[in-house]
Amino acid sequence: MAVKSEHSPRLGVDITKKLKGFELEIAFEAGVGCLGILGPSGCGKSMTLKSIAGIETPGAGRIALQYASGEAACGRVLYDSQLKVNLRPQERRVGYLFQSYALFPNMTVEENIMTGLSGKYFRGGNTTLAGRREVAESMMKRFRLEGLGKRYPCQLSGGQQQRVALARILAYEPEVLLLDEPFSAMDTYLREGLRLELKRVMAGYGGVAVMVTHDRDEAYQLCDNLLLMDRGQVLAKGRTRELFQNPVTCQAARLTGCKNISRIQRVGERKVLALDWGGLELETELPVGDEITAVGIRAHDFEPLSEARAGELKGTPGANLIRVQNPDISEMPFEWYITLDNGLWWKKEKTIHTHETAGVVPDWLRVAPQALLLLSGQLL
């Protein structure tokens, strides 16, 4: 259900708050679409959402919505420490999807959806019982919940509960939708279906969405833009795919799933020695600037080579050959995890029917210069 607005909303957040062990300092802008905040547990992600929703109060800063249409612009301040503005949660027009969905257990599906459809903050207009039921019926149809209106949350599957929670939030027509680890309470086998369901819902939502997660796959699949965060600080932000392709810093590379990171010694404009991989010499596609402290290789970016093919490439520019010796092989259902004697880690796809390790590991691996991540910052 799209937000009914003539203008495109844009959320601006610039707040600080003292947390246990560190200071939350976060600033960003988010427009229509989904912004992901990716970071480890306890880094301040959920506190950011709660501050936007008005559940928690920041120590200082500003949270505001801007609306732009052509040259016209206007705004609405949700929180401003200097102006002494701090709107109540129900005044903010912000929908919050909790990890547990927070459905009322003693209410039916229909009643849960109708809970936000009354009072002066509901923008749908008709707050009579008949009007609220009409909206609830429309939302149940929209979220494929027909026939479930009289059931209680305990009688629903996890996916149905999620759809009820989203229907309840979007019936209220919020301008901002906050998603707090929406799949953390789900079993692994349910998550993919629920991700696709949420992606479909988000495609029809015309407001600002912010999703916090510690799962890089969720962030990559659902978020147009991404903010990487650790211990209350923003490490990097930008388009999601661009951040995964070029995370820039060691910390950001770790958060986006790169497990192979080594300190370097620069030995040429485009050549480095990987100190943590036995002094492996690697040629890069881009010049290695003075700010570069490390190199990264994603576990899927190795190319297996035979002895003959490695011989053909040896000595050619950008060969980046890696001799495979004494590998440690671990079997997973659909992948082999292979650790080389120099510490490099490689993922190789397999089928569920394959169990023999014979022939799994080639004589050589190669990494293309363009696949190398040039990284700055400390390697923790």
Residue frames relative to the residue before (quaternion, step in Angstrom):
aa qw qx qy qz dx dy dz
M 1.0000 0.0000 0.0000 0.0000 0.00 0.00 0.00
A 0.3379 -0.7685 0.5105 0.1863 3.58 -0.61 1.08
V 0.5329 -0.5941 0.4934 0.3458 3.54 -1.22 0.55
K 0.3470 -0.7339 0.5471 0.2041 3.57 -0.90 0.94
S 0.3584 0.7074 -0.5289 0.3024 3.55 -0.13 1.30
E 0.4301 -0.6913 0.5190 0.2603 3.54 -1.08 0.76
H 0.7288 0.3911 -0.2124 0.5204 3.56 1.23 -0.37
S 0.4629 -0.6478 0.5255 0.3000 3.53 -1.27 0.42
P 0.3080 -0.7733 0.5189 0.1949 3.63 -0.53 1.09
R 0.0500 -0.7638 0.6426 0.0342 3.52 -1.24 0.59
L 0.2526 -0.7878 0.5516 0.1068 3.55 -0.76 1.11
G 0.0894 -0.7842 0.6132 0.0316 3.54 -0.91 0.98
V 0.0241 -0.8003 0.5979 -0.0378 3.57 -0.79 1.06
D 0.1556 0.7501 -0.6309 0.1229 3.57 -0.90 0.98
I 0.2535 0.7979 -0.4903 0.2422 3.58 0.14 1.31
T 0.1603 -0.7336 0.6459 0.1374 3.50 -1.38 0.31
K 0.0768 0.7785 -0.6217 0.0387 3.55 -1.20 0.53
K 0.4153 -0.7029 0.5226 0.2457 3.54 -0.95 0.91
L 0.0533 -0.7890 0.6121 -0.0038 3.56 -0.75 1.11
K 0.6759 -0.4905 0.3511 0.4235 3.55 -1.26 0.19
G 0.8484 0.1422 -0.1305 0.4930 3.56 -0.53 1.18
F 0.8129 0.0197 -0.0147 0.5819 3.61 1.17 -0.26
E 0.4665 -0.6536 0.5277 0.2771 3.53 -1.39 0.23
L 0.3241 -0.7148 0.5869 0.1990 3.55 -0.92 0.95
E 0.0864 0.7666 -0.6284 0.0994 3.56 -0.74 1.13
I 0.1877 0.8087 -0.5263 0.1841 3.56 -0.16 1.24
A 0.0349 0.7810 -0.6206 0.0611 3.55 -0.98 0.93
F 0.2393 0.7578 -0.5834 0.1677 3.56 -0.90 0.94
E 0.2361 -0.7115 0.6319 0.1967 3.53 -1.39 0.16
A 0.0504 -0.7951 0.6044 0.0017 3.55 -1.04 0.79
G 0.2020 -0.7780 0.5864 0.1006 3.56 -0.92 0.97
V 0.7763 -0.2848 0.2382 0.5094 3.56 -1.27 -0.37
G 0.6040 0.4859 -0.4165 0.4750 3.56 -0.84 1.02
C 0.5364 -0.6316 0.4590 0.3204 3.57 -1.26 -0.25
L 0.1637 -0.7501 0.6365 0.0741 3.54 -0.86 1.08
G 0.2036 -0.7758 0.5861 0.1151 3.57 -0.84 0.95
I 0.1443 -0.7340 0.6536 0.1149 3.55 -1.16 0.70
L 0.0750 -0.8258 0.5579 -0.0334 3.54 -0.34 1.33
G 0.3376 0.7282 -0.5483 0.2348 3.54 -0.84 0.99
P 0.6443 -0.5328 0.3736 0.4018 3.59 -1.24 0.30
S 0.6591 -0.4883 0.3886 0.4197 3.56 -1.28 0.30
G 0.8184 0.2697 -0.2009 0.4659 3.55 -1.05 0.82
C 0.5170 0.6683 -0.4107 0.3426 3.61 1.22 0.23
G 0.6553 -0.5231 0.3172 0.4431 3.60 1.26 -0.10
K 0.3873 0.7490 -0.4687 0.2633 3.60 1.26 0.08
S 0.7200 0.4440 -0.2586 0.4665 3.58 0.71 -1.07
M 0.6084 0.5488 -0.3530 0.4518 3.59 1.07 -0.66
T 0.6022 0.5515 -0.3470 0.4613 3.57 1.10 -0.68
L 0.6730 0.4861 -0.2970 0.4718 3.58 0.88 -0.93
K 0.6671 0.5077 -0.3086 0.4494 3.59 0.90 -0.91
S 0.6242 0.5276 -0.3346 0.4691 3.58 1.12 -0.62
I 0.6424 0.5097 -0.3195 0.4749 3.58 1.02 -0.79
A 0.7017 0.4741 -0.2629 0.4623 3.57 0.98 -0.88
G 0.4914 -0.6657 0.4349 0.3553 3.60 1.17 -0.41
I 0.4415 0.6847 -0.4601 0.3529 3.58 1.27 0.22
E 0.7569 0.1642 -0.0981 0.6249 3.56 1.18 -0.70
T 0.3264 -0.7360 0.5594 0.1968 3.57 -1.19 0.54
P 0.4176 -0.7053 0.5066 0.2673 3.62 -0.74 0.98
G 0.5873 -0.5550 0.4419 0.3896 3.54 -1.28 0.21
A 0.7700 -0.1323 0.1202 0.6124 3.54 1.10 -0.81
G 0.5315 0.6513 -0.4561 0.2920 3.55 -1.32 0.27
R 0.4060 -0.6981 0.5496 0.2142 3.52 -1.33 -0.37
I 0.0364 -0.7499 0.6604 0.0148 3.55 -1.14 0.80
A 0.1240 0.8145 -0.5502 0.1360 3.58 -0.62 1.09
L 0.2972 -0.7056 0.6123 0.1973 3.50 -1.33 0.46
Q 0.1360 -0.7706 0.6192 0.0646 3.53 -0.97 0.94
Y 0.1441 -0.7731 0.6128 0.0776 3.56 -1.11 0.70
A 0.0347 -0.8089 0.5866 -0.0209 3.56 -0.82 1.01
S 0.0792 0.7627 -0.6384 0.0661 3.54 -1.05 0.86
G 0.7922 -0.0773 0.0006 0.6054 3.55 -0.16 1.29
E 0.7896 -0.2466 0.2064 0.5226 3.58 -0.77 -1.02
A 0.5783 0.5939 -0.3753 0.4148 3.58 1.25 -0.32
A 0.0383 0.7899 -0.6108 0.0396 3.55 -1.07 0.72
C 0.0419 0.7694 -0.6368 0.0289 3.54 -1.12 0.67
G 0.1840 -0.8080 0.5526 0.0889 3.56 -1.20 0.20
R 0.1828 -0.7478 0.6273 0.1176 3.50 -1.37 0.25
V 0.2694 -0.7819 0.5470 0.1301 3.58 -0.61 1.16
L 0.2468 -0.7711 0.5729 0.1277 3.56 -0.83 1.03
Y 0.7854 -0.0525 0.0675 0.6131 3.54 1.09 -0.78
D 0.1410 0.7571 -0.6304 0.0977 3.56 -1.02 0.87
S 0.3606 -0.7718 0.4822 0.2042 3.56 -0.41 1.23
Q 0.6685 0.4978 -0.3107 0.4568 3.61 1.03 -0.71
L 0.7251 0.4191 -0.2325 0.4944 3.57 0.99 -0.85
K 0.3847 -0.7397 0.4614 0.3032 3.59 1.33 -0.10
V 0.4143 0.6763 -0.4905 0.3611 3.57 0.99 0.88
N 0.1767 0.7608 -0.6090 0.1380 3.58 -0.88 0.95
L 0.1745 -0.8259 0.5301 0.0799 3.57 0.18 1.31
R 0.5258 -0.6108 0.4916 0.3297 3.55 -1.17 0.65
P 0.6652 -0.5245 0.3368 0.4111 3.63 -1.09 0.56
Q 0.6994 0.4792 -0.2895 0.4443 3.62 0.88 -0.87
E 0.6402 0.5152 -0.3260 0.4673 3.60 1.25 -0.26
R 0.6292 0.6173 -0.3195 0.3477 3.58 1.18 -0.47
R 0.2854 -0.7646 0.5199 0.2522 3.62 1.21 -0.45
V 0.4506 0.6465 -0.4560 0.4136 3.51 1.02 0.97
G 0.2130 -0.7744 0.5852 0.1119 3.57 -0.83 1.02
Y 0.1331 -0.8069 0.5749 0.0273 3.57 -0.85 1.01
L 0.1438 -0.7768 0.6096 0.0660 3.58 -0.64 1.15
F 0.2617 -0.7918 0.5372 0.1263 3.57 -0.38 1.28
Q 0.6725 -0.4960 0.3681 0.4077 3.56 -1.28 0.41
S 0.7556 0.3736 -0.1944 0.5017 3.58 0.98 -0.86
Y 0.4908 -0.6812 0.3850 0.3832 3.58 1.43 0.05
A 0.1952 -0.8469 0.4829 0.1074 3.63 1.24 -0.38
L 0.2258 0.7588 -0.5693 0.2215 3.58 0.88 0.93
F 0.4746 -0.6471 0.5074 0.3140 3.56 -1.13 0.62
P 0.3803 -0.7805 0.4430 0.2234 3.62 -0.41 1.18
N 0.7107 0.4458 -0.2627 0.4766 3.58 1.14 -0.55
M 0.6321 0.4902 -0.3377 0.4962 3.58 1.29 0.26
T 0.5004 -0.6320 0.4992 0.3178 3.55 -1.16 0.62
V 0.7062 -0.4152 0.3484 0.4555 3.55 -1.33 0.09
E 0.6685 0.5037 -0.3010 0.4570 3.58 0.84 -0.97
E 0.6827 0.4888 -0.2898 0.4594 3.58 0.89 -0.92
N 0.6081 0.5463 -0.3482 0.4589 3.60 1.05 -0.72
I 0.6811 0.4845 -0.2939 0.4636 3.57 0.88 -0.93
M 0.6903 0.5047 -0.2767 0.4383 3.58 1.02 -0.77
T 0.4967 0.7043 -0.4236 0.2790 3.62 1.17 -0.38
G 0.7414 0.3984 -0.2366 0.4855 3.61 1.02 -0.66
L 0.6030 0.6075 -0.3344 0.3944 3.58 1.26 -0.04
S 0.6432 0.4607 -0.3582 0.4957 3.54 0.92 0.88
G 0.6890 0.4718 -0.3454 0.4282 3.53 -1.23 0.35
K 0.6856 -0.5368 0.3244 0.3697 3.53 -1.29 0.38
Y 0.6543 0.5327 -0.3255 0.4269 3.62 1.18 -0.36
F 0.5488 0.5723 -0.4140 0.4472 3.59 1.26 -0.02
R 0.2755 -0.8122 0.4995 0.1224 3.55 -0.65 1.17
G 0.4867 0.6952 -0.4221 0.3189 3.58 1.26 -0.02
G 0.5258 -0.6812 0.3795 0.3399 3.56 1.24 -0.27
N 0.8129 0.2499 -0.1197 0.5123 3.59 0.33 -1.23
T 0.0381 -0.8344 0.5495 -0.0187 3.58 -0.27 1.27
T 0.3762 0.6971 -0.5163 0.3256 3.60 1.18 0.36
L 0.6646 -0.5004 0.3620 0.4205 3.58 -1.22 0.39
A 0.6565 0.5066 -0.3111 0.4644 3.57 0.96 -0.89
G 0.6639 0.5095 -0.3037 0.4554 3.58 0.98 -0.84
R 0.6556 0.5046 -0.3071 0.4703 3.56 1.00 -0.82
R 0.6498 0.5067 -0.3204 0.4674 3.57 1.00 -0.77
E 0.6136 0.5478 -0.3448 0.4522 3.56 1.07 -0.68
V 0.6563 0.4933 -0.3039 0.4832 3.58 1.00 -0.86
A 0.6492 0.5203 -0.3182 0.4545 3.58 0.95 -0.89
E 0.6417 0.5189 -0.3198 0.4655 3.58 0.99 -0.81
S 0.6426 0.5215 -0.3134 0.4657 3.56 1.02 -0.83
M 0.6762 0.4874 -0.2952 0.4670 3.58 0.96 -0.86
M 0.6303 0.5234 -0.3442 0.4586 3.61 1.03 -0.70
K 0.6357 0.5038 -0.3227 0.4878 3.56 1.08 -0.68
R 0.6412 0.5440 -0.3101 0.4436 3.55 0.99 -0.93
F 0.7834 0.3176 -0.1505 0.5127 3.58 0.99 -0.86
R 0.4951 -0.7035 0.3995 0.3168 3.55 1.24 0.55
L 0.4220 0.6897 -0.4644 0.3612 3.55 0.89 1.06
E 0.2719 0.7847 -0.5163 0.2092 3.58 1.23 0.39
G 0.7968 0.2864 -0.2280 0.4807 3.54 -1.00 0.89
L 0.6761 0.4847 -0.2866 0.4751 3.59 1.28 -0.14
G 0.3751 0.7889 -0.4395 0.2093 3.58 1.28 -0.05
K 0.7391 0.4016 -0.2275 0.4905 3.61 1.03 -0.68
R 0.5340 0.6200 -0.4182 0.3944 3.62 1.23 0.05
Y 0.4037 -0.6866 0.5522 0.2462 3.52 -1.33 0.45
P 0.6999 -0.4946 0.3043 0.4158 3.63 -1.16 0.53
C 0.6584 0.5247 -0.3209 0.4337 3.61 0.97 -0.79
Q 0.6647 0.4893 -0.2942 0.4819 3.59 1.26 -0.30
L 0.6288 0.5421 -0.3167 0.4587 3.58 1.31 0.08
S 0.5037 -0.6002 0.5196 0.3407 3.55 -1.28 0.41
G 0.6908 -0.4706 0.3435 0.4282 3.56 -1.29 0.22
G 0.6618 0.5082 -0.3049 0.4590 3.56 0.98 -0.82
Q 0.6430 0.5118 -0.3150 0.4748 3.58 1.04 -0.77
Q 0.6308 0.5246 -0.3356 0.4629 3.59 1.01 -0.78
Q 0.6425 0.5186 -0.3278 0.4592 3.57 0.96 -0.82
R 0.6673 0.5013 -0.3049 0.4587 3.58 0.94 -0.84
V 0.6194 0.5240 -0.3419 0.4743 3.59 1.07 -0.70
A 0.6543 0.5152 -0.3137 0.4561 3.59 0.92 -0.91
L 0.6688 0.4797 -0.2997 0.4824 3.59 0.95 -0.83
A 0.6294 0.5292 -0.3347 0.4602 3.60 1.01 -0.79
R 0.6464 0.5216 -0.3158 0.4586 3.59 0.97 -0.84
I 0.6779 0.4904 -0.2924 0.4631 3.57 0.93 -0.91
L 0.7438 0.4324 -0.2412 0.4491 3.59 0.75 -1.05
A 0.5326 0.6030 -0.4137 0.4262 3.60 1.20 -0.33
Y 0.6376 0.5398 -0.2943 0.4642 3.54 1.18 -0.67
E 0.3092 -0.7894 0.4648 0.2553 3.59 1.36 -0.28
P 0.1116 0.8150 -0.5596 0.1012 3.61 0.67 1.04
E 0.4487 -0.6737 0.5184 0.2757 3.55 -1.23 0.51
V 0.7534 0.2055 -0.1326 0.6104 3.56 1.28 -0.37
L 0.1314 -0.7747 0.6162 0.0535 3.56 -0.96 0.93
L 0.1199 -0.8002 0.5872 0.0239 3.57 -0.69 1.15
L 0.1102 -0.8009 0.5885 0.0053 3.56 -0.78 1.11
D 0.1156 -0.8274 0.5494 0.0144 3.55 -0.38 1.27
E 0.7905 -0.2780 0.1382 0.5280 3.59 -0.22 1.33
P 0.0085 0.8844 -0.4663 -0.0190 3.63 0.81 0.96
F 0.7467 0.3839 -0.2284 0.4928 3.62 1.18 -0.32
S 0.4198 0.7514 -0.4449 0.2475 3.59 1.25 -0.04
A 0.7026 0.4557 -0.2732 0.4733 3.60 1.10 -0.61
M 0.5922 0.6017 -0.3463 0.4092 3.58 1.31 -0.08
D 0.5184 -0.5931 0.5097 0.3460 3.55 -1.19 0.56
T 0.6553 -0.5557 0.3436 0.3791 3.56 -1.11 0.71
Y 0.6869 0.5050 -0.3036 0.4254 3.60 0.87 -0.90
L 0.6560 0.5037 -0.3162 0.4646 3.63 1.21 -0.35
R 0.5688 0.6796 -0.3741 0.2732 3.56 1.07 -0.72
E 0.6628 0.5257 -0.3354 0.4146 3.60 0.82 -0.90
G 0.6580 0.5008 -0.3113 0.4683 3.56 0.96 -0.84
L 0.6671 0.4951 -0.3015 0.4680 3.57 1.00 -0.80
R 0.6022 0.5472 -0.3583 0.4577 3.59 1.07 -0.64
L 0.6688 0.4928 -0.2974 0.4706 3.56 0.91 -0.92
E 0.6197 0.5414 -0.3290 0.4633 3.57 1.09 -0.75
L 0.6850 0.4724 -0.2849 0.4758 3.56 0.89 -0.93
K 0.6160 0.5465 -0.3463 0.4495 3.58 1.03 -0.73
R 0.6398 0.5183 -0.3154 0.4717 3.58 1.05 -0.79
V 0.6485 0.5127 -0.3104 0.4693 3.58 0.98 -0.86
M 0.6740 0.5178 -0.2987 0.4340 3.57 0.89 -0.97
A 0.6033 0.5780 -0.3570 0.4177 3.57 1.10 -0.68
G 0.7378 0.3959 -0.2261 0.4979 3.59 1.14 -0.57
Y 0.5665 0.5946 -0.3838 0.4222 3.58 1.28 0.10
G 0.2527 -0.8196 0.5015 0.1134 3.58 -0.71 1.04
G 0.6020 0.5714 -0.3655 0.4214 3.59 1.21 0.27
V 0.6499 -0.4704 0.4107 0.4333 3.52 -1.33 -0.40
A 0.0638 -0.7849 0.6156 0.0305 3.59 -0.89 0.91
V 0.0586 -0.7676 0.6380 0.0183 3.55 -1.05 0.87
M 0.0500 -0.8086 0.5861 -0.0135 3.58 -0.70 1.10
V 0.1701 -0.7655 0.6099 0.1142 3.58 -0.88 0.92
T 0.0907 0.7889 -0.5975 0.1117 3.54 -1.03 0.85
H 0.2851 -0.7100 0.5996 0.2348 3.55 -1.29 0.31
D 0.5871 0.5785 -0.3443 0.4495 3.57 1.36 0.07
R 0.3595 -0.7721 0.4830 0.2035 3.58 -0.44 1.21
D 0.6063 0.5556 -0.3623 0.4387 3.62 1.10 -0.60
E 0.6315 0.5186 -0.3257 0.4756 3.59 1.01 -0.80
A 0.6622 0.5156 -0.3049 0.4501 3.55 0.90 -0.96
Y 0.6795 0.4964 -0.2947 0.4528 3.58 0.89 -0.94
Q 0.7063 0.4874 -0.2659 0.4391 3.57 0.93 -0.91
L 0.8151 0.3391 -0.1307 0.4512 3.58 0.90 -0.90
C 0.7486 0.4418 -0.2121 0.4465 3.60 1.08 -0.61
D 0.4149 -0.7020 0.5295 0.2339 3.56 -0.91 0.99
N 0.7846 0.1172 -0.0304 0.6081 3.53 1.00 -0.92
L 0.1944 -0.8037 0.5598 0.0531 3.52 -1.16 0.63
L 0.1270 -0.7458 0.6504 0.0678 3.50 -1.19 0.77
L 0.2109 -0.7809 0.5799 0.0976 3.58 -0.73 1.09
M 0.0431 -0.8403 0.5355 -0.0732 3.53 -0.71 1.12
D 0.1007 0.7741 -0.6233 0.0467 3.57 -1.15 0.66
R 0.8546 -0.0160 -0.0412 0.5175 3.55 -0.97 0.98
G 0.7636 -0.4304 0.1965 0.4393 3.54 0.82 1.09
Q 0.6754 0.4822 -0.2831 0.4808 3.59 1.28 -0.06
V 0.4167 -0.6695 0.5537 0.2676 3.56 -1.18 0.64
L 0.2583 -0.7930 0.5372 0.1260 3.57 -0.63 1.14
A 0.7700 -0.1427 0.1388 0.6062 3.56 1.03 -0.85
K 0.0021 0.7887 -0.6144 -0.0217 3.58 -1.22 0.41
G 0.3133 0.7289 -0.5618 0.2343 3.55 -1.18 0.64
R 0.7387 -0.3305 0.2980 0.5063 3.54 -1.29 -0.38
T 0.5845 -0.6408 0.3685 0.3347 3.56 -0.87 0.98
R 0.7063 0.4636 -0.2820 0.4547 3.58 0.72 -1.01
E 0.6437 0.5236 -0.3275 0.4519 3.57 1.02 -0.74
L 0.6471 0.5147 -0.3239 0.4599 3.60 1.03 -0.75
F 0.6442 0.4989 -0.3272 0.4786 3.59 1.03 -0.71
Q 0.6780 0.4889 -0.2939 0.4635 3.59 1.00 -0.80
N 0.8064 0.0529 -0.0013 0.5890 3.56 1.05 -0.73
P 0.0862 -0.8578 0.5051 0.0411 3.62 0.31 1.21
V 0.4074 -0.7755 0.4036 0.2642 3.60 1.35 -0.15
T 0.8215 0.1381 -0.0628 0.5496 3.63 0.73 -0.97
C 0.6461 -0.5224 0.3900 0.3969 3.56 -1.27 0.40
Q 0.6583 0.5129 -0.3141 0.4526 3.59 0.90 -0.89
A 0.6669 0.4960 -0.3006 0.4679 3.57 0.95 -0.89
A 0.6233 0.5343 -0.3390 0.4595 3.58 1.03 -0.73
R 0.6325 0.5253 -0.3261 0.4666 3.59 0.99 -0.81
L 0.6812 0.5024 -0.2896 0.4468 3.58 0.88 -0.97
T 0.7102 0.4195 -0.2584 0.5028 3.60 1.10 -0.60
G 0.6844 -0.5719 0.2571 0.3720 3.57 1.23 0.45
C 0.4736 0.6585 -0.4625 0.3580 3.61 1.19 0.24
K 0.1690 -0.8212 0.5412 0.0644 3.57 -0.55 1.18
N 0.6791 0.4419 -0.2871 0.5110 3.60 1.22 -0.39
I 0.2353 0.7473 -0.5873 0.2030 3.59 -0.31 1.26
S 0.0173 -0.8124 0.5817 -0.0377 3.56 -0.83 1.03
R 0.5062 -0.5901 0.5315 0.3363 3.54 -1.21 0.57
I 0.2249 -0.8034 0.5403 0.1097 3.56 -1.10 0.62
Q 0.1932 -0.6828 0.6769 0.1954 3.45 -1.49 0.19
R 0.3433 -0.7507 0.5304 0.1932 3.58 -0.68 1.08
V 0.0377 -0.8213 0.5689 -0.0212 3.57 -0.70 1.11
G 0.7868 0.0585 -0.0589 0.6116 3.57 1.29 0.22
E 0.7043 -0.4566 0.3133 0.4442 3.57 -1.23 0.22
R 0.7974 0.1187 -0.0421 0.5902 3.56 1.09 -0.79
K 0.6383 0.5042 -0.3285 0.4801 3.59 1.05 0.67
V 0.0142 -0.7995 0.5995 -0.0347 3.56 -0.95 0.97
L 0.3121 -0.6695 0.6256 0.2511 3.50 -1.40 0.25
A 0.3027 -0.7413 0.5734 0.1730 3.58 -0.83 1.02
L 0.3069 -0.8225 0.4523 0.1570 3.55 -0.10 1.33
D 0.7140 0.4427 -0.2577 0.4774 3.59 1.06 -0.68
W 0.6869 0.4112 -0.2828 0.5283 3.60 1.28 0.05
G 0.6936 -0.5074 0.2688 0.4350 3.54 0.95 0.91
G 0.6312 -0.5535 0.3367 0.4264 3.59 1.10 0.59
L 0.2054 0.8058 -0.5253 0.1805 3.59 1.15 0.60
E 0.3002 -0.7582 0.5544 0.1660 3.58 -0.83 1.03
L 0.0161 -0.8098 0.5843 -0.0517 3.55 -0.79 1.07
E 0.2610 -0.7448 0.5960 0.1478 3.53 -1.07 0.83
T 0.2586 -0.7945 0.5384 0.1097 3.57 -0.82 1.04
E 0.5485 -0.6049 0.4614 0.3470 3.55 -1.24 0.39
L 0.7672 0.3032 -0.1477 0.5456 3.57 1.02 -0.89
P 0.6036 -0.5461 0.4201 0.4012 3.59 -1.17 0.44
V 0.3801 -0.7170 0.5427 0.2166 3.57 -1.09 0.78
G 0.2312 -0.8097 0.5283 0.1089 3.58 -0.25 1.27
D 0.6857 -0.4955 0.3487 0.4034 3.54 -1.32 0.27
E 0.6429 0.5426 -0.3265 0.4308 3.60 1.17 -0.53
I 0.5677 0.6097 -0.3810 0.4012 3.60 1.24 -0.32
T 0.1019 -0.8237 0.5578 0.0092 3.56 -0.73 1.13
A 0.8075 0.1409 -0.0354 0.5716 3.58 1.20 -0.45
V 0.2477 -0.7284 0.6152 0.1722 3.52 -1.36 0.26
G 0.1478 -0.8019 0.5752 0.0650 3.57 -1.07 0.76
I 0.0953 -0.7631 0.6363 0.0608 3.56 -1.19 0.62
R 0.3405 -0.7294 0.5505 0.2213 3.61 -0.72 0.99
A 0.6128 -0.6404 0.3427 0.3115 3.52 -1.02 0.94
H 0.6826 0.4657 -0.2946 0.4800 3.60 1.20 -0.37
D 0.6208 0.6203 -0.3158 0.3608 3.60 1.25 -0.24
F 0.4967 0.6267 -0.4518 0.3954 3.58 1.18 0.42
E 0.2439 -0.7534 0.5960 0.1333 3.56 -1.11 0.78
P 0.3297 -0.7547 0.5263 0.2118 3.64 -0.61 1.05
L 0.0734 -0.8039 0.5902 0.0091 3.58 -1.00 0.85
S 0.4404 -0.6517 0.5444 0.2916 3.54 -1.20 0.59
E 0.6798 -0.4645 0.3630 0.4364 3.56 -1.30 0.21
A 0.6625 0.5205 -0.3071 0.4425 3.58 0.95 -0.89
R 0.6816 0.4812 -0.2943 0.4661 3.59 0.89 -0.95
A 0.6257 0.5286 -0.3388 0.4630 3.59 1.02 -0.72
G 0.6280 0.5396 -0.3250 0.4569 3.57 1.08 -0.76
E 0.6443 0.5221 -0.3180 0.4596 3.57 1.04 -0.75
L 0.7298 0.4423 -0.2370 0.4643 3.58 1.03 -0.85
K 0.5106 0.6776 -0.4202 0.3220 3.59 1.17 -0.53
G 0.8063 0.2476 -0.2116 0.4938 3.53 -0.85 1.05
T 0.5890 0.5630 -0.3833 0.4349 3.62 1.21 -0.18
P 0.6141 -0.5660 0.3887 0.3892 3.64 -1.10 0.58
G 0.8481 0.1722 -0.1358 0.4824 3.55 -0.99 0.87
A 0.3119 0.7792 -0.4998 0.2141 3.60 1.17 0.35
N 0.0047 0.8541 -0.5195 -0.0239 3.60 0.97 -0.91
L 0.1631 0.8209 -0.5207 0.1683 3.55 0.81 1.10
I 0.1172 -0.7800 0.6138 0.0341 3.56 -1.05 0.84
R 0.3209 -0.7534 0.5462 0.1763 3.56 -0.58 1.16
V 0.2737 -0.7657 0.5624 0.1499 3.60 -0.84 0.97
Q 0.1288 0.7872 -0.5873 0.1369 3.56 -0.57 1.20
N 0.8667 0.0224 -0.0396 0.4967 3.56 -1.06 0.85
P 0.1521 0.8224 -0.5377 0.1073 3.63 0.77 0.93
D 0.3102 -0.6985 0.6100 0.2094 3.54 -1.25 0.56
I 0.1255 -0.8272 0.5475 0.0184 3.59 -0.54 1.21
S 0.0377 -0.7851 0.6182 -0.0106 3.56 -0.85 1.03
E 0.3062 -0.7820 0.5193 0.1584 3.57 -0.82 1.02
M 0.0759 -0.7378 0.6697 0.0358 3.52 -1.10 0.92
P 0.7120 -0.4654 0.2712 0.4504 3.66 -1.12 0.33
F 0.8378 0.1342 -0.0324 0.5283 3.60 0.83 -0.94
E 0.7498 0.2881 -0.1944 0.5630 3.59 1.26 0.26
W 0.3126 -0.6599 0.6370 0.2471 3.49 -1.37 0.38
Y 0.1941 -0.7283 0.6418 0.1413 3.58 -1.03 0.82
I 0.0314 -0.8237 0.5635 -0.0541 3.56 -0.51 1.23
T 0.1045 -0.7901 0.6034 0.0276 3.57 -0.69 1.14
L 0.3195 -0.7593 0.5409 0.1696 3.57 -0.73 1.10
D 0.6456 -0.5510 0.3587 0.3885 3.56 -1.20 0.39
N 0.6637 0.4781 -0.3176 0.4796 3.61 1.19 -0.33
G 0.6494 -0.5582 0.3013 0.4194 3.60 1.29 0.17
L 0.5114 0.6392 -0.4305 0.3802 3.60 1.20 -0.18
W 0.2269 -0.7819 0.5754 0.0780 3.54 -1.09 0.86
W 0.0839 -0.8156 0.5718 -0.0267 3.56 -0.74 1.14
K 0.2020 -0.7495 0.6190 0.1195 3.56 -1.09 0.82
K 0.0145 -0.7909 0.6115 -0.0158 3.57 -0.83 1.00
E 0.4491 -0.7145 0.4709 0.2571 3.57 -0.78 1.02
K 0.0033 -0.7695 0.6386 -0.0079 3.54 -1.23 0.64
T 0.4659 -0.6332 0.5174 0.3381 3.57 -1.29 0.06
I 0.6429 -0.5344 0.3894 0.3865 3.55 -1.25 0.36
H 0.6693 0.5134 -0.2811 0.4577 3.58 1.27 -0.48
T 0.6303 0.5350 -0.3280 0.4571 3.58 1.29 -0.16
H 0.0159 0.8211 -0.5684 0.0506 3.56 -0.78 1.07
E 0.6119 0.5614 -0.3546 0.4297 3.60 1.15 -0.48
T 0.3550 -0.7605 0.5101 0.1883 3.57 -0.90 0.92
A 0.4564 0.6914 -0.4541 0.3278 3.59 1.23 -0.20
G 0.8319 0.1781 -0.1578 0.5013 3.56 -0.82 1.02
V 0.4686 0.6906 -0.4421 0.3286 3.61 1.24 -0.02
V 0.7764 0.3153 -0.1550 0.5232 3.54 0.93 -0.97
P 0.3325 -0.7558 0.5285 0.1975 3.62 -0.74 1.01
D 0.6599 -0.4938 0.3787 0.4211 3.56 -1.30 0.04
W 0.8059 0.1052 -0.0051 0.5826 3.54 1.08 -0.84
L 0.1732 -0.7173 0.6566 0.1560 3.50 -1.41 0.36
R 0.1396 -0.7670 0.6191 0.0945 3.52 -1.25 0.45
V 0.1117 -0.7529 0.6411 0.0981 3.57 -1.17 0.61
A 0.4203 -0.7225 0.4940 0.2395 3.57 -0.74 1.09
P 0.6082 -0.5802 0.3878 0.3783 3.62 -1.02 0.70
Q 0.6821 0.4983 -0.2991 0.4438 3.61 0.97 -0.80
A 0.6272 0.5349 -0.3402 0.4525 3.62 1.24 -0.26
L 0.5578 0.6105 -0.3936 0.4016 3.60 1.22 -0.25
L 0.2825 -0.7438 0.5856 0.1551 3.56 -0.96 0.93
L 0.2043 -0.7607 0.6060 0.1110 3.58 -0.75 1.06
L 0.0566 -0.8508 0.5188 -0.0614 3.55 -0.47 1.26
S 0.2384 -0.7435 0.6085 0.1417 3.52 -1.23 0.65
G 0.6532 0.5263 -0.3743 0.3952 3.56 -1.28 0.13
Q 0.6565 -0.5294 0.3804 0.3795 3.53 -1.37 0.09
L 0.3423 -0.6989 0.5909 0.2125 3.51 -1.18 0.72
L 0.1650 -0.8289 0.5315 0.0567 3.57 -0.23 1.30
